[in-house]
Amino acid sequence: MAGKVEIRRKALRENLIKIADQRIGEDGLANLRARDLAKDAGCALGAIYNIFDDLTDLILAVNALTFKRLGAAVAADLADAPEQPIEQLVVMGQAYYHFAAENHNHWRALFDLPRSEGETAPEWYLEEMGRLFSYIHGPLSVLRPNLGEKDLHLFTRALFSSVHGIVLLGIDQASAGVPEKDLDRMIALLIRQISK
């Protein structure tokens, strides 16, 4: 049975994740400050670092929630998708775009997380990303049955990167000729070329 200290620690951890999640959603990752989190949580600044190694560790915990929400959004749209693998991929690509547009700050935090040079994401973080890739891998393996597993793995990531690039440039309104109003159509055009 957990002691009182452990129960309080767990409660503070959950509260800090909830507060950081809300602040990232409202103000973006760049505006997240430990001092603000401590004030919102009603704890000392040092208490945060008794729970998390650093602010990046806390952001990773928030990003894990975002990955789960993104996966749930994709799964919900797939539930009504046509049976054809190519159309399932289109639905996934468009679901990814819609999630990014509706949860912009959380979505950006998945990719804008500060890391030291050479530092890799924790294993559990990579597993969450892998779950998203598994949605893509299934239909692609049906469409390209002759691809070896290594190339299929690379193709999955290439397709994700292509859709991600379209979404990133469109949502951020970069000067790359990707108008946001046409993103659904651009994603569908790109993905449907796989079946040609």
C-alpha positions in Angstrom: 0.0 0.0 0.0 1.4 3.4 -1.0 2.3 5.8 1.8 1.1 9.3 2.2 4.2 10.8 0.7 3.9 8.6 -2.4 0.2 9.4 -2.8 0.9 13.2 -2.5 3.8 12.8 -5.0 1.6 11.0 -7.5 -1.2 13.6 -7.1 1.3 16.5 -7.7 2.7 14.7 -10.7 -0.8 14.3 -12.2 -1.7 17.9 -11.4 1.5 19.3 -13.0 0.9 17.3 -16.1 -2.7 18.6 -16.3 -1.6 22.2 -15.7 1.2 21.9 -18.3 -1.1 20.3 -20.8 -3.6 23.2 -20.4 -0.9 25.9 -20.6 0.7 24.3 -23.7 -2.7 24.1 -25.3 -3.5 27.8 -24.5 -0.1 29.5 -24.8 2.2 27.1 -26.7 5.3 25.3 -25.7 7.6 28.4 -26.0 5.7 30.1 -23.2 5.8 27.2 -20.7 7.6 28.3 -17.5 8.3 26.2 -14.4 7.6 29.2 -12.2 4.1 29.6 -13.7 3.4 25.9 -13.3 4.5 26.0 -9.6 2.2 28.9 -9.0 -0.8 27.2 -10.7 -0.1 24.0 -8.8 0.4 25.7 -5.4 3.8 24.2 -4.9 7.4 25.3 -4.5 9.4 25.6 -7.7 11.8 22.9 -6.4 8.9 20.5 -6.0 8.6 20.2 -9.8 12.1 18.9 -9.9 11.5 16.4 -7.2 8.8 14.9 -9.5 10.4 15.4 -12.9 14.1 15.4 -13.9 13.6 18.7 -15.8 11.0 20.6 -17.7 11.6 18.5 -20.8 10.6 15.4 -18.8 7.3 17.1 -17.9 6.7 18.1 -21.5 7.3 14.5 -22.6 4.5 13.4 -20.2 2.2 16.0 -21.8 3.2 14.9 -25.3 2.4 11.3 -24.4 -1.2 12.5 -23.8 -1.2 14.3 -27.1 0.0 11.1 -28.9 -2.9 9.2 -27.3 -5.4 11.9 -28.4 -4.0 11.9 -31.9 -4.2 8.1 -32.1 -7.8 8.2 -30.8 -8.7 10.8 -33.4 -7.2 8.8 -36.2 -8.9 5.6 -35.0 -12.3 7.3 -34.7 -12.0 8.5 -38.3 -10.8 5.1 -39.5 -13.9 3.5 -38.0 -16.0 5.1 -40.7 -13.4 4.8 -43.5 -13.9 2.8 -46.7 -12.3 -0.7 -46.8 -9.9 0.2 -49.6 -6.4 0.6 -48.1 -5.6 3.7 -50.2 -8.8 5.4 -48.9 -7.9 4.4 -45.3 -4.6 6.2 -45.8 -6.3 9.3 -47.2 -8.6 9.3 -44.1 -5.6 9.0 -41.8 -3.8 11.8 -43.5 -6.7 14.1 -43.3 -7.4 13.1 -39.7 -3.8 14.0 -38.9 -4.3 17.4 -40.5 -7.6 18.1 -38.7 -6.0 17.1 -35.4 -3.1 19.4 -36.0 -5.3 22.3 -37.0 -7.6 21.8 -34.0 -4.8 21.2 -31.5 -2.1 23.3 -33.0 -0.1 24.1 -29.9 -0.1 20.5 -28.6 0.7 19.2 -32.1 3.7 21.6 -32.4 4.9 20.5 -29.0 5.4 17.0 -30.3 8.0 18.2 -32.7 9.4 21.4 -31.0 10.6 19.7 -27.9 14.0 21.0 -26.9 16.7 18.4 -26.9 20.5 18.4 -26.5 22.5 17.5 -29.6 22.6 13.7 -30.0 19.9 13.2 -27.3 17.2 10.7 -28.4 13.7 10.5 -27.2 12.9 7.9 -24.4 11.9 4.4 -25.5 8.2 4.9 -24.4 8.0 8.1 -26.5 9.3 6.2 -29.6 6.7 3.5 -28.9 3.9 6.0 -28.9 5.1 7.3 -32.3 5.4 3.7 -33.4 1.7 3.1 -32.6 0.8 5.9 -35.0 3.1 4.5 -37.7 1.4 1.1 -37.3 -1.8 2.6 -38.6 0.0 3.6 -41.8 2.0 0.3 -42.1 -1.1 -1.9 -42.4 -2.7 -0.4 -45.5 0.7 0.2 -47.1 1.6 -3.5 -46.7 -1.5 -4.4 -48.6 -0.8 -1.9 -51.3 2.9 -2.8 -51.7 3.0 -6.5 -50.8 6.3 -7.0 -52.7 8.2 -4.5 -50.5 10.6 -6.0 -48.0 10.0 -5.2 -44.4 12.8 -2.7 -44.2 11.6 -0.7 -47.2 8.0 -0.9 -46.0 9.3 0.6 -42.7 11.0 3.4 -44.6 8.0 4.0 -46.9 5.7 4.3 -43.9 7.9 7.0 -42.4 8.3 8.7 -45.8 4.6 8.9 -46.3 4.1 10.3 -42.8 6.9 12.8 -43.4 5.3 13.9 -46.7 1.9 14.4 -45.1 3.5 16.1 -42.1 5.3 18.5 -44.4 2.1 19.5 -46.2 0.3 20.0 -42.9 3.2 22.0 -41.3 3.6 24.3 -44.3 -0.1 24.8 -44.7 -1.0 25.4 -41.0 2.0 27.7 -40.5 1.2 29.5 -43.7 4.8 29.3 -44.8 5.6 30.7 -48.2 5.6 27.4 -49.9 2.4 27.6 -51.8 0.4 25.3 -49.5 -2.9 27.1 -48.9 -4.7 25.7 -45.9 -8.1 25.6 -47.6 -6.6 23.0 -50.0 -4.8 20.8 -47.5 -7.4 18.0 -47.5 -7.3 17.8 -51.3 -3.5 18.0 -51.4 -3.2 15.2 -48.9 -5.6 13.0 -50.9 -3.8 13.8 -54.2 -0.5 12.8 -52.7 -1.6 9.6 -51.1 -3.7 8.4 -54.0 -0.6 8.4 -56.2 0.6 5.4 -54.3 -2.1 3.3 -55.9 -1.1 4.3 -59.4 
